[in-house]
Amino acid sequence: MKYLMLTIGLALTLLVAGCGDDGESSDGDDDTTATDAPQATDPPATDPPATDPAAVLPTFTQFEVSDSAACPAPDVSVPPNPREVTITWAVEAADSVYVAIDNVDGPFELGLAATGSITVPNACPGPHTFFVVAENADGRAVMEATR
């Protein structure tokens, strides 16, 4: 009789252990369920930080400003010949180019080509500073000469 009671007790213990109220079942190979232990996870993949390519500023490959005649002595009886200078330039990587006189931020002529020349007045009295300004999205480059 002891063996019968022991066998029935063991059978009931196994039955209760295999059929819990939590709705989870066991296949007998594993004593844990998915909610009993945290799942191992790999850390999320991260993209390497974005690197900005090196800024490419406009680069002058040529810049010249011609000399002009000296200012004449004031003589009201004869109008002076206008004085002029010719500015020549070549620039790479520029989206816009302009020429300025005496104020780098005050364009005299806008929308110029990346390679070109222009003749501008050089009024008396001088001297005057002549600028060629080349710009792109990364910044600007400036060349200047005083005549």
C-alpha positions in Angstrom: 0.0 0.0 0.0 2.9 2.3 0.7 4.1 1.9 -2.8 0.7 2.7 -4.2 0.4 5.9 -2.2 3.9 6.9 -3.2 3.2 6.2 -6.8 -0.1 8.2 -6.7 1.6 11.1 -4.9 4.5 11.2 -7.4 2.0 11.1 -10.3 0.0 14.0 -8.8 3.2 16.0 -8.3 4.2 15.5 -11.9 0.7 16.3 -13.1 0.5 19.6 -11.1 4.1 20.6 -12.1 3.3 20.1 -15.8 -0.1 21.9 -15.9 0.1 25.3 -14.3 -2.5 28.1 -14.3 -0.2 30.6 -16.2 -1.1 29.1 -19.6 2.5 28.2 -20.3 3.5 24.7 -21.0 6.7 22.8 -20.6 8.1 20.2 -22.9 10.0 18.6 -20.1 13.4 19.6 -21.4 13.5 23.0 -19.9 12.5 24.1 -16.5 12.3 27.8 -17.4 9.9 29.7 -19.5 10.4 32.8 -21.7 9.2 35.1 -18.9 11.4 33.5 -16.2 14.7 34.8 -17.6 15.6 37.9 -19.5 16.4 37.3 -23.2 19.9 38.0 -24.3 19.9 40.8 -26.9 22.6 42.3 -29.0 23.1 46.1 -28.6 21.5 48.0 -31.5 23.7 48.7 -34.4 25.0 52.2 -34.6 26.1 54.0 -37.7 29.5 55.6 -37.5 29.3 59.4 -36.9 28.8 61.4 -40.0 32.0 63.0 -41.2 31.8 66.2 -43.2 34.0 66.2 -46.2 36.7 68.8 -46.2 35.3 72.2 -47.2 36.3 73.2 -50.7 36.7 77.0 -50.9 37.1 78.8 -54.2 40.8 79.0 -55.3 42.3 81.7 -57.4 44.7 80.5 -60.1 45.2 84.0 -61.6 44.7 87.6 -60.3 46.1 90.8 -61.9 45.2 94.4 -61.7 46.8 96.8 -64.3 48.4 100.0 -63.3 46.7 103.3 -64.2 48.1 106.7 -65.0 48.8 109.0 -62.1 46.2 111.6 -61.2 46.8 114.8 -63.1 47.3 118.1 -61.3 44.0 119.9 -61.0 43.3 122.0 -64.0 39.8 123.2 -64.4 40.3 124.4 -67.9 40.8 120.8 -69.3 38.7 117.8 -68.3 41.0 114.9 -67.3 41.0 111.7 -69.2 39.3 109.0 -67.2 41.6 106.6 -65.5 40.9 102.9 -65.6 42.3 99.6 -64.4 41.7 96.2 -65.9 41.2 93.3 -63.5 41.9 89.8 -64.7 41.1 86.6 -62.7 40.6 82.9 -62.9 39.1 80.9 -60.0 38.1 77.3 -59.4 35.2 75.9 -57.4 33.2 79.2 -57.4 29.5 79.4 -57.6 29.5 83.2 -58.0 32.1 85.9 -58.7 32.0 89.7 -58.3 34.2 92.7 -58.4 34.2 95.4 -55.8 36.0 98.7 -55.4 37.1 100.0 -52.0 34.5 97.9 -50.1 34.8 94.1 -50.3 31.1 93.7 -49.4 29.9 96.3 -51.9 29.8 94.7 -55.4 30.6 96.9 -58.4 29.7 94.1 -60.9 27.9 90.9 -60.0 27.4 87.6 -61.9 30.9 87.4 -63.4 32.3 84.2 -64.9 34.9 82.1 -63.1 37.5 83.3 -65.6 37.4 86.8 -67.0 38.5 90.4 -67.0 36.8 93.7 -66.5 37.8 97.3 -67.0 36.7 99.6 -64.2 37.2 103.3 -63.3 40.0 104.4 -61.1 38.8 107.8 -60.0 41.1 110.6 -58.7 42.1 111.0 -56.1 43.4 107.6 -55.3 44.5 105.1 -54.3 41.6 102.6 -54.5 41.5 99.0 -53.6 40.0 96.5 -56.1 38.6 93.2 -55.1 37.6 90.0 -56.8 35.3 87.9 -54.6 34.6 84.2 -55.3 31.9 82.4 -53.3 30.5 78.9 -52.9 28.5 77.0 -50.3 31.7 76.4 -48.2 32.7 80.1 -48.0 34.5 82.7 -50.0 38.0 83.7 -51.3 39.1 87.3 -51.9 41.9 88.7 -53.9 42.7 92.4 -53.7 45.1 95.0 -55.1 45.5 98.8 -54.4 46.3 101.2 -57.3 
